[in-house]
Amino acid sequence: MTADTTLAPCPWCGGGETQIHVNKGTWTGMGYGEPVSAEVRHWCTQEAGQPSRMISRAGRDEASAITAWNRRAQAPAPQGPALVPLTGKVVGAIADAAGFCSPVEERAAFMSGLRHGEAAHGITGAPNGSPE
């Protein structure tokens, strides 16, 4: 399995300049030792009146530095409208449309089943089997 070496764009500017820098080991007199870490270094596009800053993410090697750079926070799940129980009037209209006009026990059983279905989907607030 090979590591992904594609760098994601900067989450702040979407552009700028990005480099991978390998931090070499110490000088031994005959050359540098083994690399000790790697960094992804990024400079955002210059904006007038703003200081230039470098953003970096480091890792033990190039692949782990790239993984650190590409990591992004999870976007929050979109929030939909609040789920509320159906009103008694709406439940009555559904019961009428379904033909549950009588007997009373049949209509009450329908309403109870509807409230159980609402509860199964996380819709709470109406007492079980109640028309309101």
N, C-alpha and C positions, 0 to 999 in steps of 0.2 A: 504494500500500500504506500503510495507516495503522498507527501504532504502538499497541500494546495499552496502554491507560491504566488497566487494572485493577490495583490493588495487592494482592499476595498478603498473607495474614495474617502477623503477626509469628511467626518460627520459634521464639521462646522462650516467649512468653505466649499467642499466638493471638488477642490482643485489644488492649486499650490504645487510645491515641489516636495517629493518624497524620495528618500535615499535609505538604503540598507547599509549600516555601518557595523563591521565586525571589530570588536574590541580585542586587540591582540594581547597575548600574554606578556610577561615581563621580558626585558632584554637580557639575553644570556651572554652577550659578548660575541656570539656567533649568529645571532638572529633572535627573533621573537619566539617565545614559547607557543604552546597551543592556544588558540583563541579561548577566551574565558566567557564571553557573552556576545550577543549581537543585539542591535537596536534598529527599529524602524524610526527614522527621523523625518519629521514633516514640518514644513514652513508654509503656513497659510498664505494665500494671495494677499499682498500688501494693500491695506486700505489707508487712504489719506488721513493723516492725523493720528493714526494708531501705531503703537509700537509693534515691531516684528517679534514674534515669539516662536520658539521651536517646541513641537509636541513630540514626545518619543514614547515608545513602548519597547521594553527590553525582554529578552529571553535567553536561555542557556545557549541556544543556537539560532540560526537564521529562521528555521521553520517555526520554532516556538515564539520568536519575536513577531513573525508575520501573523501567527494565530492570535497573539495578544493584541496586535493592531486591528485585526479584523473583528474582534469580539465587540458586540454591540448589546446594549441593554434591550431587554424584551419590551416591545411597545405594549402599553396597557390595552387590555381587551376593550373593544368599543362597548359603551353602555347603551343599551336600548331603553325604550320607555319602561316605566315601572309596570309590573304585572299586577292587575287588580281583579278581584272577583267580579263576575257578571252581576248586574243588578237583578233584583227580583223581577222587574218589568221585562228585561231582556230574556231571562230564563223562562218566564211565562210565555213570551212570544215564540221562543224556540219550541216549548212544549206544545203550544197551540199548532204551530206549523207541522210538528211531527205527529199530530193527531192524538196527543195525550190529554184530552179535555176531561175525560172521566174514565174510570172512577177516580176518586180522590187518592186512593192508595197508589194507583198506577202513576199519577202525576207526582206524588211525593217520592216514589222510588226513582223516577226519572231525575228529579231535582237532586236527590241524594247522590245518585251516580255522577251527575254533572259536577257536584262539589268535590267528590272523591277524585275525579279527573283533574280538576283545578289544583287540588292539593298535591297530586302526583307530579304536577309540572311546576311546583313551587309557588303557586298562587294561593295566598292565604288571606284571611280577613273575614270571610263569611262563615258562620257556624255551619257545621256539617248538616246538609239536608234543608237548610233554611232558605226561604225564598229571597231574602235580602242579603 
